[in-house]
Amino acid sequence: MNRILFVCTGNTCRSPMAEGMLRKMLTEQGFAGVEVKSAGVAAYEGSPMSDHAATVLKSKGCTVSGQSTPLTEELIAWADLILTMTSSHKRHTIQLYPESVDKVFTLKEYVNGDDGSAALIAEMESLVTDLQLKQALSQPITEEERARLATLEKGPPNPDISDPFGGPLHRYQACADEIEACLRKLTAKWKGQ
């Protein structure tokens, strides 16, 4: 995995924080030849990073640089591994770029590596997609489908990194800490290979 792409919504908070923190970790831990980028599924080219996200990165000793980048076919082709901040970002990425399906994971899904949880998350994502399609087509949702979704929502761990957008600084700090914990697992996983 030499080229890592982080994906969130606007590429102004979560994915650039993940990018900045992973770059710092890679340097500190002596990983060579790994490139890191970030993008957003609904990003506008050139939007600045959120002030709170920049503040949090600076407080962690990370370099703050770059502007938002939309998710593109070129970035998908460039990346060896695509780590999204939420399961909805994952679904969106795969819907737009189906050829990426084998290299797109939520960050938590990838670092936790629990096959049982991953299977439950995949089933839940599939069911949610099916139910959204039914709603869009004005088709009824069965009680069995509702019950299965309720069961799945209770079962697997939450695959999403919470969105701090528009919130106070402490929400950005909590989000960055959540991302950082995942990134520590990520680098540990790479060291173990």
KOLKOL-81354 format. One record per residue (C-alpha): chain; x, y, z; residue in three letters. Coordinates in nm, 2 decimals, decimal comma. Layout:
[voro A; [X; Y; Z]; ALA]
...
//
This chain:
[voro A; [0,00; 0,00; 0,00]; MET]
[voro A; [0,21; 0,29; -0,13]; ASN]
[voro A; [-0,07; 0,54; -0,21]; ARG]
[voro A; [-0,34; 0,61; 0,05]; ILE]
[voro A; [-0,65; 0,82; -0,02]; LEU]
[voro A; [-0,87; 0,95; 0,26]; PHE]
[voro A; [-1,23; 1,05; 0,17]; VAL]
[voro A; [-1,49; 1,25; 0,35]; CYS]
[voro A; [-1,76; 1,49; 0,25]; THR]
[voro A; [-1,61; 1,83; 0,18]; GLY]
[voro A; [-1,24; 1,76; 0,23]; ASN]
[voro A; [-1,21; 2,04; 0,49]; THR]
[voro A; [-1,22; 1,85; 0,82]; CYS]
[voro A; [-1,19; 1,48; 0,86]; ARG]
[voro A; [-1,00; 1,36; 0,56]; SER]
[voro A; [-0,74; 1,64; 0,57]; PRO]
[voro A; [-0,69; 1,58; 0,94]; MET]
[voro A; [-0,63; 1,21; 0,86]; ALA]
[voro A; [-0,39; 1,30; 0,58]; GLU]
[voro A; [-0,19; 1,54; 0,80]; GLY]
[voro A; [-0,17; 1,30; 1,10]; MET]
[voro A; [-0,08; 1,00; 0,89]; LEU]
[voro A; [0,20; 1,19; 0,71]; ARG]
[voro A; [0,35; 1,29; 1,04]; LYS]
[voro A; [0,32; 0,93; 1,17]; MET]
[voro A; [0,48; 0,79; 0,86]; LEU]
[voro A; [0,78; 1,02; 0,89]; THR]
[voro A; [0,82; 0,95; 1,27]; GLU]
[voro A; [0,80; 0,58; 1,22]; GLN]
[voro A; [1,03; 0,56; 0,92]; GLY]
[voro A; [0,79; 0,46; 0,65]; PHE]
[voro A; [0,94; 0,55; 0,32]; ALA]
[voro A; [0,77; 0,57; -0,02]; GLY]
[voro A; [0,41; 0,60; 0,11]; VAL]
[voro A; [0,21; 0,88; -0,04]; GLU]
[voro A; [-0,10; 1,02; 0,12]; VAL]
[voro A; [-0,38; 1,24; -0,03]; LYS]
[voro A; [-0,74; 1,33; 0,06]; SER]
[voro A; [-1,05; 1,42; -0,12]; ALA]
[voro A; [-1,42; 1,48; -0,07]; GLY]
[voro A; [-1,73; 1,33; -0,23]; VAL]
[voro A; [-1,90; 1,67; -0,23]; ALA]
[voro A; [-1,59; 1,89; -0,22]; ALA]
[voro A; [-1,54; 2,22; -0,40]; TYR]
[voro A; [-1,20; 2,26; -0,56]; GLU]
[voro A; [-0,98; 2,49; -0,35]; GLY]
[voro A; [-1,20; 2,54; -0,04]; SER]
[voro A; [-0,98; 2,61; 0,27]; PRO]
[voro A; [-0,94; 2,37; 0,55]; MET]
[voro A; [-1,17; 2,44; 0,85]; SER]
[voro A; [-1,01; 2,67; 1,10]; ASP]
[voro A; [-1,07; 2,43; 1,38]; HIS]
[voro A; [-0,93; 2,14; 1,18]; ALA]
[voro A; [-0,61; 2,34; 1,11]; ALA]
[voro A; [-0,59; 2,44; 1,48]; THR]
[voro A; [-0,61; 2,07; 1,59]; VAL]
[voro A; [-0,35; 1,97; 1,33]; LEU]
[voro A; [-0,11; 2,24; 1,45]; LYS]
[voro A; [-0,16; 2,13; 1,81]; SER]
[voro A; [-0,06; 1,78; 1,71]; LYS]
[voro A; [0,26; 1,91; 1,54]; GLY]
[voro A; [0,13; 1,83; 1,19]; CYS]
[voro A; [0,18; 2,04; 0,88]; THR]
[voro A; [-0,13; 2,22; 0,76]; VAL]
[voro A; [-0,14; 2,25; 0,39]; SER]
[voro A; [-0,36; 2,21; 0,09]; GLY]
[voro A; [-0,71; 2,30; -0,01]; GLN]
[voro A; [-1,01; 2,08; -0,08]; SER]
[voro A; [-1,01; 1,84; -0,37]; THR]
[voro A; [-1,31; 1,66; -0,52]; PRO]
[voro A; [-1,30; 1,29; -0,55]; LEU]
[voro A; [-1,21; 1,21; -0,92]; THR]
[voro A; [-1,15; 0,91; -1,14]; GLU]
[voro A; [-0,78; 1,01; -1,15]; GLU]
[voro A; [-0,76; 0,99; -0,77]; LEU]
[voro A; [-0,94; 0,66; -0,76]; ILE]
[voro A; [-0,69; 0,52; -1,01]; ALA]
[voro A; [-0,39; 0,67; -0,83]; TRP]
[voro A; [-0,49; 0,51; -0,49]; ALA]
[voro A; [-0,39; 0,16; -0,37]; ASP]
[voro A; [-0,61; 0,20; -0,07]; LEU]
[voro A; [-0,91; 0,43; -0,02]; ILE]
[voro A; [-1,02; 0,49; 0,34]; LEU]
[voro A; [-1,35; 0,67; 0,39]; THR]
[voro A; [-1,46; 0,84; 0,71]; MET]
[voro A; [-1,82; 0,69; 0,69]; THR]
[voro A; [-2,00; 0,40; 0,54]; SER]
[voro A; [-2,20; 0,65; 0,33]; SER]
[voro A; [-1,88; 0,79; 0,18]; HIS]
[voro A; [-1,78; 0,43; 0,10]; LYS]
[voro A; [-2,11; 0,36; -0,07]; ARG]
[voro A; [-2,09; 0,69; -0,26]; HIS]
[voro A; [-1,74; 0,61; -0,38]; THR]
[voro A; [-1,83; 0,26; -0,49]; ILE]
[voro A; [-2,15; 0,38; -0,67]; GLN]
[voro A; [-1,95; 0,65; -0,86]; LEU]
[voro A; [-1,64; 0,42; -0,92]; TYR]
[voro A; [-1,75; 0,06; -0,91]; PRO]
[voro A; [-1,40; -0,05; -1,02]; GLU]
[voro A; [-1,27; 0,07; -0,68]; SER]
[voro A; [-1,48; -0,18; -0,48]; VAL]
[voro A; [-1,19; -0,40; -0,37]; ASP]
[voro A; [-0,98; -0,11; -0,24]; LYS]
[voro A; [-1,25; 0,10; -0,06]; VAL]
[voro A; [-1,31; 0,06; 0,32]; PHE]
[voro A; [-1,42; 0,28; 0,60]; THR]
[voro A; [-1,11; 0,37; 0,81]; LEU]
[voro A; [-1,25; 0,18; 1,11]; LYS]
[voro A; [-1,35; -0,12; 0,91]; GLU]
[voro A; [-1,00; -0,15; 0,77]; TYR]
[voro A; [-0,80; -0,11; 1,09]; VAL]
[voro A; [-1,03; -0,32; 1,31]; ASN]
[voro A; [-1,01; -0,61; 1,06]; GLY]
[voro A; [-1,27; -0,81; 1,24]; ASP]
[voro A; [-1,42; -1,03; 0,96]; ASP]
[voro A; [-1,74; -1,09; 1,15]; GLY]
[voro A; [-1,80; -0,72; 1,21]; SER]
[voro A; [-1,70; -0,65; 0,85]; ALA]
[voro A; [-1,96; -0,90; 0,72]; ALA]
[voro A; [-2,23; -0,74; 0,94]; LEU]
[voro A; [-2,13; -0,39; 0,83]; ILE]
[voro A; [-2,14; -0,50; 0,47]; ALA]
[voro A; [-2,48; -0,66; 0,51]; GLU]
[voro A; [-2,61; -0,34; 0,68]; MET]
[voro A; [-2,47; -0,12; 0,40]; GLU]
[voro A; [-2,63; -0,34; 0,14]; SER]
[voro A; [-2,96; -0,34; 0,32]; LEU]
[voro A; [-2,96; 0,04; 0,37]; VAL]
[voro A; [-2,88; 0,08; -0,01]; THR]
[voro A; [-3,17; -0,15; -0,10]; ASP]
[voro A; [-3,41; 0,03; 0,13]; LEU]
[voro A; [-3,31; 0,37; 0,00]; GLN]
[voro A; [-3,37; 0,24; -0,35]; LEU]
[voro A; [-3,71; 0,11; -0,25]; LYS]
[voro A; [-3,80; 0,44; -0,10]; GLN]
[voro A; [-3,70; 0,63; -0,41]; ALA]
[voro A; [-3,92; 0,40; -0,62]; LEU]
[voro A; [-4,21; 0,43; -0,37]; SER]
[voro A; [-4,20; 0,06; -0,29]; GLN]
[voro A; [-4,30; -0,07; 0,05]; PRO]
[voro A; [-4,05; -0,17; 0,31]; ILE]
[voro A; [-4,14; -0,50; 0,48]; THR]
[voro A; [-4,15; -0,55; 0,85]; GLU]
[voro A; [-3,88; -0,81; 0,81]; GLU]
[voro A; [-3,65; -0,56; 0,64]; GLU]
[voro A; [-3,71; -0,31; 0,92]; ARG]
[voro A; [-3,65; -0,57; 1,19]; ALA]
[voro A; [-3,32; -0,69; 1,02]; ARG]
[voro A; [-3,20; -0,33; 0,99]; LEU]
[voro A; [-3,28; -0,26; 1,36]; ALA]
[voro A; [-3,09; -0,58; 1,46]; THR]
[voro A; [-2,79; -0,49; 1,24]; LEU]
[voro A; [-2,78; -0,14; 1,37]; GLU]
[voro A; [-2,74; -0,28; 1,73]; LYS]
[voro A; [-2,48; -0,54; 1,63]; GLY]
[voro A; [-2,17; -0,42; 1,45]; PRO]
[voro A; [-1,95; -0,14; 1,59]; PRO]
[voro A; [-2,02; 0,20; 1,43]; ASN]
[voro A; [-1,80; 0,22; 1,12]; PRO]
[voro A; [-1,82; 0,60; 1,10]; ASP]
[voro A; [-1,59; 0,88; 1,22]; ILE]
[voro A; [-1,82; 1,15; 1,36]; SER]
[voro A; [-1,84; 1,47; 1,16]; ASP]
[voro A; [-1,73; 1,78; 1,36]; PRO]
[voro A; [-1,83; 2,02; 1,08]; PHE]
[voro A; [-1,96; 2,35; 1,22]; GLY]
[voro A; [-1,91; 2,24; 1,58]; GLY]
[voro A; [-1,69; 2,38; 1,85]; PRO]
[voro A; [-1,32; 2,31; 1,88]; LEU]
[voro A; [-1,36; 2,03; 2,13]; HIS]
[voro A; [-1,56; 1,83; 1,87]; ARG]
[voro A; [-1,28; 1,87; 1,62]; TYR]
[voro A; [-1,03; 1,75; 1,89]; GLN]
[voro A; [-1,25; 1,45; 1,97]; ALA]
[voro A; [-1,28; 1,37; 1,60]; CYS]
[voro A; [-0,90; 1,40; 1,55]; ALA]
[voro A; [-0,84; 1,18; 1,85]; ASP]
[voro A; [-1,07; 0,92; 1,70]; GLU]
[voro A; [-0,89; 0,93; 1,37]; ILE]
[voro A; [-0,55; 0,92; 1,53]; GLU]
[voro A; [-0,64; 0,61; 1,73]; ALA]
[voro A; [-0,74; 0,44; 1,40]; CYS]
[voro A; [-0,42; 0,56; 1,23]; LEU]
[voro A; [-0,21; 0,41; 1,51]; ARG]
[voro A; [-0,38; 0,08; 1,44]; LYS]
[voro A; [-0,31; 0,13; 1,07]; LEU]
[voro A; [0,06; 0,18; 1,11]; THR]
[voro A; [0,08; -0,11; 1,35]; ALA]
[voro A; [-0,10; -0,33; 1,10]; LYS]
[voro A; [0,15; -0,23; 0,83]; TRP]
[voro A; [0,45; -0,30; 1,06]; LYS]
[voro A; [0,30; -0,65; 1,13]; GLY]
[voro A; [0,29; -0,74; 0,76]; GLN]
//
